[in-house]
Amino acid sequence: MHKADYYKIGFIMKPHGLKGEVTISLDATAPANWSSIKTIFIDIKGQFVPYFVEAMSVKGSKAFVKFEDVTSLDDAKKLQKHALYIQKADRPKLQRGGFYNDEVIDFIVEDTNLGVLGRVKAVEQNNQSRFLIVEHNAKELMIPVSGPFISGINKSKRKITVTLPEGFLDI
């Protein structure tokens, strides 16, 4: 498998307790539904090493995880400051209209009134807000993901329909 097959969810901050638990800092785009995740991959020197989840509790942007075979404080210390990934194929399904940031790269963005605006170049996260970065006439548009802007997403057609307010492109 290649790095492109994995989705970063956070990194291990530090050990938690004396029995091998770790504290994880979750990325803002990490899946909220953890119940289906049984394997987490830890990037150790460029290799994605699978660790099996024994127990997990999530509190806001942190998670406390007990991995199988990590049974001591020393074992947990060896894992701190390493990035965590899950396989893209194992990501929890999102609600209708939801998407992971990497899923919409290169999607066509079309306004209901103005027509095709361009393609999604990136998705940026700014605190709690996400923005589609769209290349439009040699300019970058930042279209908020939340609010009334996005009218629809068609993953099979790789298309996002937006309804931008009048004058949005003039800003």
Phi and psi in radians as a Rosetta constraint file:
Dihedral C 1 N 2 CA 2 C 2 CIRCULARHARMONIC -1.934 0.35
Dihedral N 2 CA 2 C 2 N 3 CIRCULARHARMONIC 2.864 0.35
Dihedral C 2 N 3 CA 3 C 3 CIRCULARHARMONIC -0.991 0.35
Dihedral N 3 CA 3 C 3 N 4 CIRCULARHARMONIC -0.544 0.35
Dihedral C 3 N 4 CA 4 C 4 CIRCULARHARMONIC -1.136 0.35
Dihedral N 4 CA 4 C 4 N 5 CIRCULARHARMONIC -0.288 0.35
Dihedral C 4 N 5 CA 5 C 5 CIRCULARHARMONIC -1.488 0.35
Dihedral N 5 CA 5 C 5 N 6 CIRCULARHARMONIC -0.045 0.35
Dihedral C 5 N 6 CA 6 C 6 CIRCULARHARMONIC -2.052 0.35
Dihedral N 6 CA 6 C 6 N 7 CIRCULARHARMONIC 2.740 0.35
Dihedral C 6 N 7 CA 7 C 7 CIRCULARHARMONIC -2.203 0.35
Dihedral N 7 CA 7 C 7 N 8 CIRCULARHARMONIC 2.115 0.35
Dihedral C 7 N 8 CA 8 C 8 CIRCULARHARMONIC -1.256 0.35
Dihedral N 8 CA 8 C 8 N 9 CIRCULARHARMONIC 2.302 0.35
Dihedral C 8 N 9 CA 9 C 9 CIRCULARHARMONIC -2.041 0.35
Dihedral N 9 CA 9 C 9 N 10 CIRCULARHARMONIC -0.201 0.35
Dihedral C 9 N 10 CA 10 C 10 CIRCULARHARMONIC 2.749 0.35
Dihedral N 10 CA 10 C 10 N 11 CIRCULARHARMONIC -2.773 0.35
Dihedral C 10 N 11 CA 11 C 11 CIRCULARHARMONIC -2.608 0.35
Dihedral N 11 CA 11 C 11 N 12 CIRCULARHARMONIC 2.766 0.35
Dihedral C 11 N 12 CA 12 C 12 CIRCULARHARMONIC -1.438 0.35
Dihedral N 12 CA 12 C 12 N 13 CIRCULARHARMONIC 2.115 0.35
Dihedral C 12 N 13 CA 13 C 13 CIRCULARHARMONIC -1.416 0.35
Dihedral N 13 CA 13 C 13 N 14 CIRCULARHARMONIC -0.923 0.35
Dihedral C 13 N 14 CA 14 C 14 CIRCULARHARMONIC -2.916 0.35
Dihedral N 14 CA 14 C 14 N 15 CIRCULARHARMONIC 2.925 0.35
Dihedral C 14 N 15 CA 15 C 15 CIRCULARHARMONIC -1.158 0.35
Dihedral N 15 CA 15 C 15 N 16 CIRCULARHARMONIC 2.730 0.35
Dihedral C 15 N 16 CA 16 C 16 CIRCULARHARMONIC -2.275 0.35
Dihedral N 16 CA 16 C 16 N 17 CIRCULARHARMONIC 1.824 0.35
Dihedral C 16 N 17 CA 17 C 17 CIRCULARHARMONIC 1.482 0.35
Dihedral N 17 CA 17 C 17 N 18 CIRCULARHARMONIC -2.914 0.35
Dihedral C 17 N 18 CA 18 C 18 CIRCULARHARMONIC -1.920 0.35
Dihedral N 18 CA 18 C 18 N 19 CIRCULARHARMONIC -0.045 0.35
Dihedral C 18 N 19 CA 19 C 19 CIRCULARHARMONIC -1.876 0.35
Dihedral N 19 CA 19 C 19 N 20 CIRCULARHARMONIC 0.344 0.35
Dihedral C 19 N 20 CA 20 C 20 CIRCULARHARMONIC 1.727 0.35
Dihedral N 20 CA 20 C 20 N 21 CIRCULARHARMONIC 0.017 0.35
Dihedral C 20 N 21 CA 21 C 21 CIRCULARHARMONIC -1.238 0.35
Dihedral N 21 CA 21 C 21 N 22 CIRCULARHARMONIC 2.690 0.35
Dihedral C 21 N 22 CA 22 C 22 CIRCULARHARMONIC -2.251 0.35
Dihedral N 22 CA 22 C 22 N 23 CIRCULARHARMONIC 2.687 0.35
Dihedral C 22 N 23 CA 23 C 23 CIRCULARHARMONIC -1.738 0.35
Dihedral N 23 CA 23 C 23 N 24 CIRCULARHARMONIC 2.244 0.35
Dihedral C 23 N 24 CA 24 C 24 CIRCULARHARMONIC -1.965 0.35
Dihedral N 24 CA 24 C 24 N 25 CIRCULARHARMONIC 2.363 0.35
Dihedral C 24 N 25 CA 25 C 25 CIRCULARHARMONIC -1.647 0.35
Dihedral N 25 CA 25 C 25 N 26 CIRCULARHARMONIC 2.058 0.35
Dihedral C 25 N 26 CA 26 C 26 CIRCULARHARMONIC -1.529 0.35
Dihedral N 26 CA 26 C 26 N 27 CIRCULARHARMONIC 2.396 0.35
Dihedral C 26 N 27 CA 27 C 27 CIRCULARHARMONIC -1.140 0.35
Dihedral N 27 CA 27 C 27 N 28 CIRCULARHARMONIC 2.694 0.35
Dihedral C 27 N 28 CA 28 C 28 CIRCULARHARMONIC -1.069 0.35
Dihedral N 28 CA 28 C 28 N 29 CIRCULARHARMONIC -0.431 0.35
Dihedral C 28 N 29 CA 29 C 29 CIRCULARHARMONIC -1.710 0.35
Dihedral N 29 CA 29 C 29 N 30 CIRCULARHARMONIC 0.157 0.35
Dihedral C 29 N 30 CA 30 C 30 CIRCULARHARMONIC -1.166 0.35
Dihedral N 30 CA 30 C 30 N 31 CIRCULARHARMONIC 2.528 0.35
Dihedral C 30 N 31 CA 31 C 31 CIRCULARHARMONIC -1.043 0.35
Dihedral N 31 CA 31 C 31 N 32 CIRCULARHARMONIC 2.473 0.35
Dihedral C 31 N 32 CA 32 C 32 CIRCULARHARMONIC -1.408 0.35
Dihedral N 32 CA 32 C 32 N 33 CIRCULARHARMONIC -0.497 0.35
Dihedral C 32 N 33 CA 33 C 33 CIRCULARHARMONIC -1.639 0.35
Dihedral N 33 CA 33 C 33 N 34 CIRCULARHARMONIC 1.812 0.35
Dihedral C 33 N 34 CA 34 C 34 CIRCULARHARMONIC -1.654 0.35
Dihedral N 34 CA 34 C 34 N 35 CIRCULARHARMONIC -0.110 0.35
Dihedral C 34 N 35 CA 35 C 35 CIRCULARHARMONIC -1.061 0.35
Dihedral N 35 CA 35 C 35 N 36 CIRCULARHARMONIC -0.503 0.35
Dihedral C 35 N 36 CA 36 C 36 CIRCULARHARMONIC -1.591 0.35
Dihedral N 36 CA 36 C 36 N 37 CIRCULARHARMONIC -0.125 0.35
Dihedral C 36 N 37 CA 37 C 37 CIRCULARHARMONIC -1.515 0.35
Dihedral N 37 CA 37 C 37 N 38 CIRCULARHARMONIC 2.009 0.35
Dihedral C 37 N 38 CA 38 C 38 CIRCULARHARMONIC -1.941 0.35
Dihedral N 38 CA 38 C 38 N 39 CIRCULARHARMONIC -0.350 0.35
Dihedral C 38 N 39 CA 39 C 39 CIRCULARHARMONIC -2.259 0.35
Dihedral N 39 CA 39 C 39 N 40 CIRCULARHARMONIC 2.291 0.35
Dihedral C 39 N 40 CA 40 C 40 CIRCULARHARMONIC -2.108 0.35
Dihedral N 40 CA 40 C 40 N 41 CIRCULARHARMONIC 2.413 0.35
Dihedral C 40 N 41 CA 41 C 41 CIRCULARHARMONIC -1.771 0.35
Dihedral N 41 CA 41 C 41 N 42 CIRCULARHARMONIC 2.286 0.35
Dihedral C 41 N 42 CA 42 C 42 CIRCULARHARMONIC -1.851 0.35
Dihedral N 42 CA 42 C 42 N 43 CIRCULARHARMONIC 2.226 0.35
Dihedral C 42 N 43 CA 43 C 43 CIRCULARHARMONIC -1.359 0.35
Dihedral N 43 CA 43 C 43 N 44 CIRCULARHARMONIC 1.827 0.35
Dihedral C 43 N 44 CA 44 C 44 CIRCULARHARMONIC -2.023 0.35
Dihedral N 44 CA 44 C 44 N 45 CIRCULARHARMONIC 1.837 0.35
Dihedral C 44 N 45 CA 45 C 45 CIRCULARHARMONIC 0.940 0.35
Dihedral N 45 CA 45 C 45 N 46 CIRCULARHARMONIC 0.767 0.35
Dihedral C 45 N 46 CA 46 C 46 CIRCULARHARMONIC 1.459 0.35
Dihedral N 46 CA 46 C 46 N 47 CIRCULARHARMONIC -0.038 0.35
Dihedral C 46 N 47 CA 47 C 47 CIRCULARHARMONIC -1.839 0.35
Dihedral N 47 CA 47 C 47 N 48 CIRCULARHARMONIC 2.364 0.35
Dihedral C 47 N 48 CA 48 C 48 CIRCULARHARMONIC -1.595 0.35
Dihedral N 48 CA 48 C 48 N 49 CIRCULARHARMONIC 1.794 0.35
Dihedral C 48 N 49 CA 49 C 49 CIRCULARHARMONIC -1.704 0.35
Dihedral N 49 CA 49 C 49 N 50 CIRCULARHARMONIC 2.179 0.35
Dihedral C 49 N 50 CA 50 C 50 CIRCULARHARMONIC -1.327 0.35
Dihedral N 50 CA 50 C 50 N 51 CIRCULARHARMONIC 2.372 0.35
Dihedral C 50 N 51 CA 51 C 51 CIRCULARHARMONIC -2.202 0.35
Dihedral N 51 CA 51 C 51 N 52 CIRCULARHARMONIC 2.356 0.35
Dihedral C 51 N 52 CA 52 C 52 CIRCULARHARMONIC -1.662 0.35
Dihedral N 52 CA 52 C 52 N 53 CIRCULARHARMONIC 2.273 0.35
Dihedral C 52 N 53 CA 53 C 53 CIRCULARHARMONIC -1.366 0.35
Dihedral N 53 CA 53 C 53 N 54 CIRCULARHARMONIC 2.147 0.35
Dihedral C 53 N 54 CA 54 C 54 CIRCULARHARMONIC -1.604 0.35
Dihedral N 54 CA 54 C 54 N 55 CIRCULARHARMONIC -0.734 0.35
Dihedral C 54 N 55 CA 55 C 55 CIRCULARHARMONIC -2.707 0.35
Dihedral N 55 CA 55 C 55 N 56 CIRCULARHARMONIC 2.622 0.35
Dihedral C 55 N 56 CA 56 C 56 CIRCULARHARMONIC -2.661 0.35
Dihedral N 56 CA 56 C 56 N 57 CIRCULARHARMONIC 2.450 0.35
Dihedral C 56 N 57 CA 57 C 57 CIRCULARHARMONIC -2.353 0.35
Dihedral N 57 CA 57 C 57 N 58 CIRCULARHARMONIC 2.409 0.35
Dihedral C 57 N 58 CA 58 C 58 CIRCULARHARMONIC -1.973 0.35
Dihedral N 58 CA 58 C 58 N 59 CIRCULARHARMONIC 2.306 0.35
Dihedral C 58 N 59 CA 59 C 59 CIRCULARHARMONIC -2.337 0.35
Dihedral N 59 CA 59 C 59 N 60 CIRCULARHARMONIC 1.717 0.35
Dihedral C 59 N 60 CA 60 C 60 CIRCULARHARMONIC 1.165 0.35
Dihedral N 60 CA 60 C 60 N 61 CIRCULARHARMONIC -2.158 0.35
Dihedral C 60 N 61 CA 61 C 61 CIRCULARHARMONIC -1.656 0.35
Dihedral N 61 CA 61 C 61 N 62 CIRCULARHARMONIC 0.249 0.35
Dihedral C 61 N 62 CA 62 C 62 CIRCULARHARMONIC -2.171 0.35
Dihedral N 62 CA 62 C 62 N 63 CIRCULARHARMONIC 2.647 0.35
Dihedral C 62 N 63 CA 63 C 63 CIRCULARHARMONIC -2.327 0.35
Dihedral N 63 CA 63 C 63 N 64 CIRCULARHARMONIC 2.584 0.35
Dihedral C 63 N 64 CA 64 C 64 CIRCULARHARMONIC -1.998 0.35
Dihedral N 64 CA 64 C 64 N 65 CIRCULARHARMONIC 2.082 0.35
Dihedral C 64 N 65 CA 65 C 65 CIRCULARHARMONIC -2.188 0.35
Dihedral N 65 CA 65 C 65 N 66 CIRCULARHARMONIC 2.422 0.35
Dihedral C 65 N 66 CA 66 C 66 CIRCULARHARMONIC -1.983 0.35
Dihedral N 66 CA 66 C 66 N 67 CIRCULARHARMONIC 2.043 0.35
Dihedral C 66 N 67 CA 67 C 67 CIRCULARHARMONIC -1.649 0.35
Dihedral N 67 CA 67 C 67 N 68 CIRCULARHARMONIC 2.595 0.35
Dihedral C 67 N 68 CA 68 C 68 CIRCULARHARMONIC -1.069 0.35
Dihedral N 68 CA 68 C 68 N 69 CIRCULARHARMONIC 2.524 0.35
Dihedral C 68 N 69 CA 69 C 69 CIRCULARHARMONIC 1.175 0.35
Dihedral N 69 CA 69 C 69 N 70 CIRCULARHARMONIC 0.122 0.35
Dihedral C 69 N 70 CA 70 C 70 CIRCULARHARMONIC -1.909 0.35
Dihedral N 70 CA 70 C 70 N 71 CIRCULARHARMONIC 1.733 0.35
Dihedral C 70 N 71 CA 71 C 71 CIRCULARHARMONIC -2.057 0.35
Dihedral N 71 CA 71 C 71 N 72 CIRCULARHARMONIC -0.005 0.35
Dihedral C 71 N 72 CA 72 C 72 CIRCULARHARMONIC -2.443 0.35
Dihedral N 72 CA 72 C 72 N 73 CIRCULARHARMONIC 2.915 0.35
Dihedral C 72 N 73 CA 73 C 73 CIRCULARHARMONIC -1.045 0.35
Dihedral N 73 CA 73 C 73 N 74 CIRCULARHARMONIC -0.716 0.35
Dihedral C 73 N 74 CA 74 C 74 CIRCULARHARMONIC -1.100 0.35
Dihedral N 74 CA 74 C 74 N 75 CIRCULARHARMONIC -0.725 0.35
Dihedral C 74 N 75 CA 75 C 75 CIRCULARHARMONIC -1.050 0.35
Dihedral N 75 CA 75 C 75 N 76 CIRCULARHARMONIC -0.763 0.35
Dihedral C 75 N 76 CA 76 C 76 CIRCULARHARMONIC -1.168 0.35
Dihedral N 76 CA 76 C 76 N 77 CIRCULARHARMONIC -0.675 0.35
Dihedral C 76 N 77 CA 77 C 77 CIRCULARHARMONIC -1.079 0.35
Dihedral N 77 CA 77 C 77 N 78 CIRCULARHARMONIC -0.581 0.35
Dihedral C 77 N 78 CA 78 C 78 CIRCULARHARMONIC -1.143 0.35
Dihedral N 78 CA 78 C 78 N 79 CIRCULARHARMONIC -0.379 0.35
Dihedral C 78 N 79 CA 79 C 79 CIRCULARHARMONIC -1.653 0.35
Dihedral N 79 CA 79 C 79 N 80 CIRCULARHARMONIC -0.246 0.35
Dihedral C 79 N 80 CA 80 C 80 CIRCULARHARMONIC -1.124 0.35
Dihedral N 80 CA 80 C 80 N 81 CIRCULARHARMONIC 2.587 0.35
Dihedral C 80 N 81 CA 81 C 81 CIRCULARHARMONIC 1.230 0.35
Dihedral N 81 CA 81 C 81 N 82 CIRCULARHARMONIC 0.283 0.35
Dihedral C 81 N 82 CA 82 C 82 CIRCULARHARMONIC -1.736 0.35
Dihedral N 82 CA 82 C 82 N 83 CIRCULARHARMONIC 2.529 0.35
Dihedral C 82 N 83 CA 83 C 83 CIRCULARHARMONIC -1.339 0.35
Dihedral N 83 CA 83 C 83 N 84 CIRCULARHARMONIC 2.599 0.35
Dihedral C 83 N 84 CA 84 C 84 CIRCULARHARMONIC -2.026 0.35
Dihedral N 84 CA 84 C 84 N 85 CIRCULARHARMONIC 2.468 0.35
Dihedral C 84 N 85 CA 85 C 85 CIRCULARHARMONIC -2.390 0.35
Dihedral N 85 CA 85 C 85 N 86 CIRCULARHARMONIC 2.751 0.35
Dihedral C 85 N 86 CA 86 C 86 CIRCULARHARMONIC -2.182 0.35
Dihedral N 86 CA 86 C 86 N 87 CIRCULARHARMONIC 2.764 0.35
Dihedral C 86 N 87 CA 87 C 87 CIRCULARHARMONIC -1.250 0.35
Dihedral N 87 CA 87 C 87 N 88 CIRCULARHARMONIC 2.415 0.35
Dihedral C 87 N 88 CA 88 C 88 CIRCULARHARMONIC -0.979 0.35
Dihedral N 88 CA 88 C 88 N 89 CIRCULARHARMONIC -0.637 0.35
Dihedral C 88 N 89 CA 89 C 89 CIRCULARHARMONIC -1.144 0.35
Dihedral N 89 CA 89 C 89 N 90 CIRCULARHARMONIC -0.381 0.35
Dihedral C 89 N 90 CA 90 C 90 CIRCULARHARMONIC -1.689 0.35
Dihedral N 90 CA 90 C 90 N 91 CIRCULARHARMONIC 0.041 0.35
Dihedral C 90 N 91 CA 91 C 91 CIRCULARHARMONIC -1.120 0.35
Dihedral N 91 CA 91 C 91 N 92 CIRCULARHARMONIC 2.468 0.35
Dihedral C 91 N 92 CA 92 C 92 CIRCULARHARMONIC -1.065 0.35
Dihedral N 92 CA 92 C 92 N 93 CIRCULARHARMONIC 2.527 0.35
Dihedral C 92 N 93 CA 93 C 93 CIRCULARHARMONIC -1.157 0.35
Dihedral N 93 CA 93 C 93 N 94 CIRCULARHARMONIC 2.451 0.35
Dihedral C 93 N 94 CA 94 C 94 CIRCULARHARMONIC -1.662 0.35
Dihedral N 94 CA 94 C 94 N 95 CIRCULARHARMONIC 2.827 0.35
Dihedral C 94 N 95 CA 95 C 95 CIRCULARHARMONIC -1.122 0.35
Dihedral N 95 CA 95 C 95 N 96 CIRCULARHARMONIC 2.787 0.35
Dihedral C 95 N 96 CA 96 C 96 CIRCULARHARMONIC -0.919 0.35
Dihedral N 96 CA 96 C 96 N 97 CIRCULARHARMONIC 2.284 0.35
Dihedral C 96 N 97 CA 97 C 97 CIRCULARHARMONIC 1.569 0.35
Dihedral N 97 CA 97 C 97 N 98 CIRCULARHARMONIC -0.207 0.35
Dihedral C 97 N 98 CA 98 C 98 CIRCULARHARMONIC -1.478 0.35
Dihedral N 98 CA 98 C 98 N 99 CIRCULARHARMONIC 2.741 0.35
Dihedral C 98 N 99 CA 99 C 99 CIRCULARHARMONIC -2.722 0.35
Dihedral N 99 CA 99 C 99 N 100 CIRCULARHARMONIC 2.658 0.35
Dihedral C 99 N 100 CA 100 C 100 CIRCULARHARMONIC -1.488 0.35
Dihedral N 100 CA 100 C 100 N 101 CIRCULARHARMONIC 2.559 0.35
Dihedral C 100 N 101 CA 101 C 101 CIRCULARHARMONIC -0.922 0.35
Dihedral N 101 CA 101 C 101 N 102 CIRCULARHARMONIC -0.766 0.35
Dihedral C 101 N 102 CA 102 C 102 CIRCULARHARMONIC -1.250 0.35
Dihedral N 102 CA 102 C 102 N 103 CIRCULARHARMONIC -0.303 0.35
Dihedral C 102 N 103 CA 103 C 103 CIRCULARHARMONIC -1.215 0.35
Dihedral N 103 CA 103 C 103 N 104 CIRCULARHARMONIC -0.492 0.35
Dihedral C 103 N 104 CA 104 C 104 CIRCULARHARMONIC -1.798 0.35
Dihedral N 104 CA 104 C 104 N 105 CIRCULARHARMONIC 0.074 0.35
Dihedral C 104 N 105 CA 105 C 105 CIRCULARHARMONIC -1.069 0.35
Dihedral N 105 CA 105 C 105 N 106 CIRCULARHARMONIC 2.321 0.35
Dihedral C 105 N 106 CA 106 C 106 CIRCULARHARMONIC 1.314 0.35
Dihedral N 106 CA 106 C 106 N 107 CIRCULARHARMONIC 0.092 0.35
Dihedral C 106 N 107 CA 107 C 107 CIRCULARHARMONIC -1.167 0.35
Dihedral N 107 CA 107 C 107 N 108 CIRCULARHARMONIC 2.553 0.35
Dihedral C 107 N 108 CA 108 C 108 CIRCULARHARMONIC -1.370 0.35
Dihedral N 108 CA 108 C 108 N 109 CIRCULARHARMONIC 2.374 0.35
Dihedral C 108 N 109 CA 109 C 109 CIRCULARHARMONIC -1.904 0.35
Dihedral N 109 CA 109 C 109 N 110 CIRCULARHARMONIC 2.163 0.35
Dihedral C 109 N 110 CA 110 C 110 CIRCULARHARMONIC -2.205 0.35
Dihedral N 110 CA 110 C 110 N 111 CIRCULARHARMONIC 2.233 0.35
Dihedral C 110 N 111 CA 111 C 111 CIRCULARHARMONIC -1.498 0.35
Dihedral N 111 CA 111 C 111 N 112 CIRCULARHARMONIC 2.489 0.35
Dihedral C 111 N 112 CA 112 C 112 CIRCULARHARMONIC -1.110 0.35
Dihedral N 112 CA 112 C 112 N 113 CIRCULARHARMONIC -0.463 0.35
Dihedral C 112 N 113 CA 113 C 113 CIRCULARHARMONIC -1.836 0.35
Dihedral N 113 CA 113 C 113 N 114 CIRCULARHARMONIC -0.607 0.35
Dihedral C 113 N 114 CA 114 C 114 CIRCULARHARMONIC -1.688 0.35
Dihedral N 114 CA 114 C 114 N 115 CIRCULARHARMONIC -0.214 0.35
Dihedral C 114 N 115 CA 115 C 115 CIRCULARHARMONIC 1.528 0.35
Dihedral N 115 CA 115 C 115 N 116 CIRCULARHARMONIC -2.732 0.35
Dihedral C 115 N 116 CA 116 C 116 CIRCULARHARMONIC -1.184 0.35
Dihedral N 116 CA 116 C 116 N 117 CIRCULARHARMONIC 2.229 0.35
Dihedral C 116 N 117 CA 117 C 117 CIRCULARHARMONIC -1.708 0.35
Dihedral N 117 CA 117 C 117 N 118 CIRCULARHARMONIC -0.555 0.35
Dihedral C 117 N 118 CA 118 C 118 CIRCULARHARMONIC 2.664 0.35
Dihedral N 118 CA 118 C 118 N 119 CIRCULARHARMONIC -2.794 0.35
Dihedral C 118 N 119 CA 119 C 119 CIRCULARHARMONIC -2.007 0.35
Dihedral N 119 CA 119 C 119 N 120 CIRCULARHARMONIC 2.641 0.35
Dihedral C 119 N 120 CA 120 C 120 CIRCULARHARMONIC -1.236 0.35
Dihedral N 120 CA 120 C 120 N 121 CIRCULARHARMONIC 2.086 0.35
Dihedral C 120 N 121 CA 121 C 121 CIRCULARHARMONIC -1.581 0.35
Dihedral N 121 CA 121 C 121 N 122 CIRCULARHARMONIC -0.600 0.35
Dihedral C 121 N 122 CA 122 C 122 CIRCULARHARMONIC -2.849 0.35
Dihedral N 122 CA 122 C 122 N 123 CIRCULARHARMONIC 2.937 0.35
Dihedral C 122 N 123 CA 123 C 123 CIRCULARHARMONIC -2.198 0.35
Dihedral N 123 CA 123 C 123 N 124 CIRCULARHARMONIC 2.127 0.35
Dihedral C 123 N 124 CA 124 C 124 CIRCULARHARMONIC -1.902 0.35
Dihedral N 124 CA 124 C 124 N 125 CIRCULARHARMONIC 2.528 0.35
Dihedral C 124 N 125 CA 125 C 125 CIRCULARHARMONIC -1.930 0.35
Dihedral N 125 CA 125 C 125 N 126 CIRCULARHARMONIC 2.238 0.35
Dihedral C 125 N 126 CA 126 C 126 CIRCULARHARMONIC -2.252 0.35
Dihedral N 126 CA 126 C 126 N 127 CIRCULARHARMONIC 1.744 0.35
Dihedral C 126 N 127 CA 127 C 127 CIRCULARHARMONIC 0.959 0.35
Dihedral N 127 CA 127 C 127 N 128 CIRCULARHARMONIC -2.012 0.35
Dihedral C 127 N 128 CA 128 C 128 CIRCULARHARMONIC -1.634 0.35
Dihedral N 128 CA 128 C 128 N 129 CIRCULARHARMONIC -0.062 0.35
Dihedral C 128 N 129 CA 129 C 129 CIRCULARHARMONIC -1.789 0.35
Dihedral N 129 CA 129 C 129 N 130 CIRCULARHARMONIC 2.494 0.35
Dihedral C 129 N 130 CA 130 C 130 CIRCULARHARMONIC -2.026 0.35
Dihedral N 130 CA 130 C 130 N 131 CIRCULARHARMONIC 2.537 0.35
Dihedral C 130 N 131 CA 131 C 131 CIRCULARHARMONIC -2.299 0.35
Dihedral N 131 CA 131 C 131 N 132 CIRCULARHARMONIC 2.394 0.35
Dihedral C 131 N 132 CA 132 C 132 CIRCULARHARMONIC -1.409 0.35
Dihedral N 132 CA 132 C 132 N 133 CIRCULARHARMONIC 2.273 0.35
Dihedral C 132 N 133 CA 133 C 133 CIRCULARHARMONIC -1.766 0.35
Dihedral N 133 CA 133 C 133 N 134 CIRCULARHARMONIC 2.009 0.35
Dihedral C 133 N 134 CA 134 C 134 CIRCULARHARMONIC -2.092 0.35
Dihedral N 134 CA 134 C 134 N 135 CIRCULARHARMONIC 2.280 0.35
Dihedral C 134 N 135 CA 135 C 135 CIRCULARHARMONIC -1.425 0.35
Dihedral N 135 CA 135 C 135 N 136 CIRCULARHARMONIC 2.051 0.35
Dihedral C 135 N 136 CA 136 C 136 CIRCULARHARMONIC -2.401 0.35
Dihedral N 136 CA 136 C 136 N 137 CIRCULARHARMONIC 1.991 0.35
Dihedral C 136 N 137 CA 137 C 137 CIRCULARHARMONIC 0.863 0.35
Dihedral N 137 CA 137 C 137 N 138 CIRCULARHARMONIC 0.886 0.35
Dihedral C 137 N 138 CA 138 C 138 CIRCULARHARMONIC 1.119 0.35
Dihedral N 138 CA 138 C 138 N 139 CIRCULARHARMONIC 0.270 0.35
Dihedral C 138 N 139 CA 139 C 139 CIRCULARHARMONIC -2.115 0.35
Dihedral N 139 CA 139 C 139 N 140 CIRCULARHARMONIC 2.761 0.35
Dihedral C 139 N 140 CA 140 C 140 CIRCULARHARMONIC -1.752 0.35
Dihedral N 140 CA 140 C 140 N 141 CIRCULARHARMONIC 2.184 0.35
Dihedral C 140 N 141 CA 141 C 141 CIRCULARHARMONIC -1.722 0.35
Dihedral N 141 CA 141 C 141 N 142 CIRCULARHARMONIC 2.421 0.35
Dihedral C 141 N 142 CA 142 C 142 CIRCULARHARMONIC -1.949 0.35
Dihedral N 142 CA 142 C 142 N 143 CIRCULARHARMONIC 1.860 0.35
Dihedral C 142 N 143 CA 143 C 143 CIRCULARHARMONIC -1.820 0.35
Dihedral N 143 CA 143 C 143 N 144 CIRCULARHARMONIC 2.078 0.35
Dihedral C 143 N 144 CA 144 C 144 CIRCULARHARMONIC -1.074 0.35
Dihedral N 144 CA 144 C 144 N 145 CIRCULARHARMONIC 2.407 0.35
Dihedral C 144 N 145 CA 145 C 145 CIRCULARHARMONIC -1.346 0.35
Dihedral N 145 CA 145 C 145 N 146 CIRCULARHARMONIC -0.644 0.35
Dihedral C 145 N 146 CA 146 C 146 CIRCULARHARMONIC -1.456 0.35
Dihedral N 146 CA 146 C 146 N 147 CIRCULARHARMONIC 2.889 0.35
Dihedral C 146 N 147 CA 147 C 147 CIRCULARHARMONIC 1.542 0.35
Dihedral N 147 CA 147 C 147 N 148 CIRCULARHARMONIC -2.848 0.35
Dihedral C 147 N 148 CA 148 C 148 CIRCULARHARMONIC -1.518 0.35
Dihedral N 148 CA 148 C 148 N 149 CIRCULARHARMONIC 0.105 0.35
Dihedral C 148 N 149 CA 149 C 149 CIRCULARHARMONIC -1.238 0.35
Dihedral N 149 CA 149 C 149 N 150 CIRCULARHARMONIC -0.775 0.35
Dihedral C 149 N 150 CA 150 C 150 CIRCULARHARMONIC -1.545 0.35
Dihedral N 150 CA 150 C 150 N 151 CIRCULARHARMONIC 2.078 0.35
Dihedral C 150 N 151 CA 151 C 151 CIRCULARHARMONIC -1.558 0.35
Dihedral N 151 CA 151 C 151 N 152 CIRCULARHARMONIC -0.532 0.35
Dihedral C 151 N 152 CA 152 C 152 CIRCULARHARMONIC -3.006 0.35
Dihedral N 152 CA 152 C 152 N 153 CIRCULARHARMONIC 2.717 0.35
Dihedral C 152 N 153 CA 153 C 153 CIRCULARHARMONIC -2.283 0.35
Dihedral N 153 CA 153 C 153 N 154 CIRCULARHARMONIC 2.214 0.35
Dihedral C 153 N 154 CA 154 C 154 CIRCULARHARMONIC -2.057 0.35
Dihedral N 154 CA 154 C 154 N 155 CIRCULARHARMONIC 1.741 0.35
Dihedral C 154 N 155 CA 155 C 155 CIRCULARHARMONIC -1.185 0.35
Dihedral N 155 CA 155 C 155 N 156 CIRCULARHARMONIC -0.611 0.35
Dihedral C 155 N 156 CA 156 C 156 CIRCULARHARMONIC -1.205 0.35
Dihedral N 156 CA 156 C 156 N 157 CIRCULARHARMONIC -0.583 0.35
Dihedral C 156 N 157 CA 157 C 157 CIRCULARHARMONIC -1.605 0.35
Dihedral N 157 CA 157 C 157 N 158 CIRCULARHARMONIC -0.071 0.35
Dihedral C 157 N 158 CA 158 C 158 CIRCULARHARMONIC 0.971 0.35
Dihedral N 158 CA 158 C 158 N 159 CIRCULARHARMONIC 0.912 0.35
Dihedral C 158 N 159 CA 159 C 159 CIRCULARHARMONIC -2.422 0.35
Dihedral N 159 CA 159 C 159 N 160 CIRCULARHARMONIC 2.407 0.35
Dihedral C 159 N 160 CA 160 C 160 CIRCULARHARMONIC -2.062 0.35
Dihedral N 160 CA 160 C 160 N 161 CIRCULARHARMONIC 2.206 0.35
Dihedral C 160 N 161 CA 161 C 161 CIRCULARHARMONIC -1.759 0.35
Dihedral N 161 CA 161 C 161 N 162 CIRCULARHARMONIC 2.268 0.35
Dihedral C 161 N 162 CA 162 C 162 CIRCULARHARMONIC -2.172 0.35
Dihedral N 162 CA 162 C 162 N 163 CIRCULARHARMONIC 2.761 0.35
Dihedral C 162 N 163 CA 163 C 163 CIRCULARHARMONIC -2.213 0.35
Dihedral N 163 CA 163 C 163 N 164 CIRCULARHARMONIC 1.734 0.35
Dihedral C 163 N 164 CA 164 C 164 CIRCULARHARMONIC -1.547 0.35
Dihedral N 164 CA 164 C 164 N 165 CIRCULARHARMONIC 2.521 0.35
Dihedral C 164 N 165 CA 165 C 165 CIRCULARHARMONIC -1.168 0.35
Dihedral N 165 CA 165 C 165 N 166 CIRCULARHARMONIC 2.704 0.35
Dihedral C 165 N 166 CA 166 C 166 CIRCULARHARMONIC -1.007 0.35
Dihedral N 166 CA 166 C 166 N 167 CIRCULARHARMONIC 2.331 0.35
Dihedral C 166 N 167 CA 167 C 167 CIRCULARHARMONIC 1.536 0.35
Dihedral N 167 CA 167 C 167 N 168 CIRCULARHARMONIC -0.053 0.35
Dihedral C 167 N 168 CA 168 C 168 CIRCULARHARMONIC -1.020 0.35
Dihedral N 168 CA 168 C 168 N 169 CIRCULARHARMONIC -0.702 0.35
Dihedral C 168 N 169 CA 169 C 169 CIRCULARHARMONIC -1.299 0.35
Dihedral N 169 CA 169 C 169 N 170 CIRCULARHARMONIC -0.242 0.35
Dihedral C 169 N 170 CA 170 C 170 CIRCULARHARMONIC -1.471 0.35
Dihedral N 170 CA 170 C 170 N 171 CIRCULARHARMONIC -0.188 0.35
